[in-house]
Amino acid sequence: MFARPLLTLPPSVTLALWLPAVDGPESARRAARAVAGDEVHQVVERGAGQTGAGTLADLIPHLLPAGEVAAVLPRPGDPMGAPAVRSADLLDAGEGVLVRRPGPPVERCSVLVPEREVFGSVLEPGELVTWHVDLDLTAELAAPSLLLSGVESLSHARRQIQTALTEAVETLEELDVARDRPDLADQILDLSMATLPDHLLPPGLDPRRLDVLERAARLLAIVELATGDDGAAVTAVQAGARAATLADIATAARHALASASATRLPG
């Protein structure tokens, strides 16, 4: 039987998806396992002189109830609405999680930024992920209620991702990225049908969100694969145009991932 390849998600997207589904210690542990997988993840709380390390499972209850939550995946020139007070850290990491707990009794806004550190050898590599956490940055935000204002709506993301998928197919065909690489064409075809593993997803996830997540994750994987091969781009101009198009597609995919990760208050 043909087995479809499995996609991955940035850990910030996985955490944002799981937070609203956590309802106790066991689901907090499941969420932590979904985010970390086989990696080592630790938590360091910033502010108030607190620098002790803990675990994701220990942290998650302190972020609840997560009334509004979303991942952001900023890049230079595209901050995605990241709070100014942590924009540099989020940009360096390329991802993070925004959480707003409206209260009662008081409103609290949190920002989580993962920092990766590679260790070990080439033969036995490892990676330590340290989540730097501000549990309450509310006082440093100009408008706490607009914490997620830079994250687009799911309906907008669905339209954008469909356009990006069409552009990706046209671009890959026009540039003939696999002209001399039939194996590359097969890999791209496999990725176009790839799915997300169940353990990454919280129970009861809206099928519309899952659809956008998988489309966006496929696009990012295809772009990463295509970026590593110049295909038929034999001139610097062609190569530049190809890179720019793929970058635009990746941007649409990142925005779609953020949108699909978001949970908002009703109204």
C-alpha positions in Angstrom: 0.0 0.0 0.0 1.3 3.5 -0.9 2.2 5.5 2.2 1.9 9.3 1.8 4.9 11.2 3.2 4.3 13.1 6.5 4.6 16.8 6.9 5.9 18.8 9.8 4.9 22.0 11.5 6.9 24.6 13.3 6.7 24.0 17.0 5.1 27.4 17.6 2.2 26.4 15.3 1.8 23.1 17.0 1.7 24.7 20.5 -0.8 27.4 19.3 -3.1 24.6 18.0 -2.9 22.7 21.2 -3.3 25.4 23.9 -7.0 25.9 23.5 -7.6 22.1 23.7 -5.8 21.6 27.0 -8.2 20.9 29.9 -6.0 19.2 32.4 -2.5 17.7 33.3 -2.8 14.8 30.9 -3.8 16.9 27.9 -1.0 19.3 28.9 1.5 16.5 28.7 0.1 15.4 25.3 0.4 18.9 24.0 4.1 19.1 25.2 4.8 15.7 23.5 3.2 16.9 20.3 5.4 20.1 20.3 8.7 18.6 21.3 8.6 15.2 19.6 12.1 13.6 20.1 13.7 17.0 20.7 14.7 18.4 24.1 12.6 21.4 25.1 13.0 23.5 28.2 11.4 26.7 29.4 12.9 29.8 30.8 10.6 32.5 32.2 11.8 36.1 31.7 11.1 39.0 33.9 10.7 39.5 37.7 14.1 38.0 38.2 12.9 34.5 37.3 15.4 32.6 35.2 14.7 29.0 36.3 14.2 26.3 33.6 11.1 24.1 33.5 9.3 21.9 31.0 6.6 22.7 28.5 4.1 20.5 30.4 4.8 22.7 33.5 4.4 25.9 31.5 1.2 25.2 29.7 -1.2 25.4 32.6 0.1 29.0 33.3 -1.0 30.0 29.8 -4.7 29.0 30.4 -7.4 29.8 29.6 -5.9 30.8 26.2 -8.7 33.0 25.0 -6.8 34.1 22.0 -3.7 32.4 20.7 -1.7 32.3 17.5 1.7 31.4 16.1 3.6 34.1 14.2 6.4 33.3 11.7 8.1 36.6 11.0 10.8 37.3 8.5 12.8 40.5 7.6 10.4 43.0 6.2 7.4 40.9 7.3 7.0 41.2 11.1 3.5 39.7 11.0 2.3 42.0 13.7 4.9 40.8 16.2 4.8 43.0 19.4 7.5 45.6 19.2 8.8 44.7 22.6 9.8 41.2 21.4 9.9 41.7 17.7 13.7 41.3 17.5 13.6 38.1 19.4 10.8 36.7 17.3 12.5 37.7 14.1 15.8 36.0 15.2 13.9 32.8 16.0 11.6 33.0 12.9 8.6 32.0 15.0 6.8 32.4 18.3 3.5 32.2 20.1 1.2 35.0 21.2 -1.3 34.4 23.9 -4.0 36.7 25.3 -6.0 35.8 28.4 -8.7 38.5 28.8 -9.5 37.6 32.4 -11.2 38.0 34.8 -9.7 39.2 37.0 -7.1 40.9 34.8 -6.0 40.7 31.2 -2.7 39.1 30.5 -0.7 38.8 27.3 2.1 36.3 26.9 4.8 35.9 24.3 6.8 32.7 23.8 9.9 32.5 21.7 11.8 29.3 20.9 15.6 29.4 20.6 17.4 26.4 19.0 20.8 25.2 19.9 22.5 22.3 18.1 24.7 19.9 20.0 26.4 16.6 19.6 28.3 15.4 16.5 27.6 15.0 12.8 27.0 11.3 13.4 24.8 11.9 16.5 23.3 15.4 16.3 20.9 16.8 18.8 18.9 19.9 19.3 17.9 21.8 22.4 15.0 24.1 22.2 14.7 26.8 24.9 11.4 28.6 25.1 11.9 32.1 26.4 8.6 33.1 28.0 7.1 36.4 29.1 4.0 35.4 31.0 2.7 38.9 31.3 3.7 41.6 28.9 0.4 43.4 29.0 1.7 46.6 30.4 4.3 46.9 27.6 1.8 46.6 24.8 0.1 49.7 23.3 -3.1 47.8 22.7 -3.3 44.4 24.3 -6.7 43.6 22.7 -5.0 43.9 19.3 -2.3 41.3 20.1 -3.4 39.1 17.2 -4.2 41.9 14.8 -1.3 41.0 12.5 -2.6 37.5 12.0 -5.0 37.2 9.0 -8.4 35.6 9.1 -8.8 32.0 8.2 -11.1 32.8 5.3 -8.5 35.2 3.9 -5.7 32.6 4.4 -7.8 30.0 2.5 -8.1 32.2 -0.5 -4.4 33.2 -0.4 -3.2 29.6 -0.1 -5.2 28.5 -3.1 -3.7 31.3 -5.1 -0.2 30.4 -3.8 -0.7 26.7 -4.8 -1.7 27.7 -8.3 1.3 30.0 -8.6 3.6 27.3 -7.2 2.5 24.8 -9.9 2.8 27.3 -12.7 6.2 28.5 -11.5 7.6 25.0 -11.1 6.3 24.1 -14.6 7.6 27.3 -16.2 11.0 27.0 -14.7 11.2 23.3 -15.2 12.9 22.7 -11.9 13.1 19.0 -12.5 14.3 19.1 -16.1 17.3 16.9 -15.4 16.1 15.6 -12.1 13.3 13.1 -12.4 13.8 12.2 -8.8 13.0 15.8 -7.8 9.8 15.7 -9.8 8.8 12.5 -7.9 9.6 14.2 -4.6 7.5 17.2 -5.4 4.6 15.0 -6.5 4.9 13.1 -3.2 4.9 16.3 -1.2 1.8 17.6 -3.0 -0.1 14.7 -1.4 1.6 14.6 2.0 -0.4 14.8 5.2 0.2 15.9 8.8 0.6 13.1 11.4 -2.2 12.8 13.8 -0.1 13.2 16.9 0.7 16.8 15.9 -3.0 17.8 15.9 -5.3 18.4 18.9 -8.6 16.4 19.0 -11.6 18.1 17.3 -9.6 20.4 15.1 -11.8 22.2 12.6 -11.5 20.5 9.2 -11.1 24.0 7.5 -8.1 24.8 9.7 -6.6 21.3 9.0 -7.0 21.9 5.2 -5.2 25.2 5.4 -2.5 23.8 7.6 -1.8 20.9 5.2 -1.8 23.1 2.1 0.6 25.5 3.7 2.9 22.9 5.1 3.0 21.2 1.6 3.9 24.5 0.0 6.7 25.2 2.4 8.1 21.7 1.9 7.9 22.1 -1.9 9.5 25.5 -1.8 12.4 24.2 0.3 12.9 21.4 -2.1 12.7 23.6 -5.2 15.0 26.3 -3.7 17.8 23.7 -3.5 17.8 23.2 -7.3 18.2 25.9 -10.0 16.3 23.8 -12.6 16.2 25.5 -15.9 17.2 28.9 -14.6 20.4 29.3 -16.5 20.9 33.0 -16.1 21.2 35.2 -13.0 18.0 37.0 -14.0 16.1 33.8 -14.3 17.5 32.5 -11.1 16.6 35.8 -9.3 13.0 35.7 -10.7 12.6 32.1 -9.6 13.9 32.8 -6.1 11.6 35.8 -5.8 8.5 33.9 -6.9 9.3 31.0 -4.5 9.9 33.5 -1.7 6.4 35.0 -2.3 4.9 31.6 -2.2 6.7 30.8 1.1 5.4 34.1 2.6 1.8 33.1 1.7 2.3 29.7 3.3 3.7 31.2 6.5 0.8 33.6 6.8 -1.6 30.7 6.2 0.0 28.6 8.9 -0.3 31.5 11.4 -4.0 32.0 10.4 -4.8 28.3 10.8 -3.1 28.2 14.2 -5.2 31.0 15.6 -8.0 30.8 18.1 -9.9 34.0 18.6 -12.6 35.2 21.0 -16.1 35.2 19.5 -17.6 38.5 18.4 
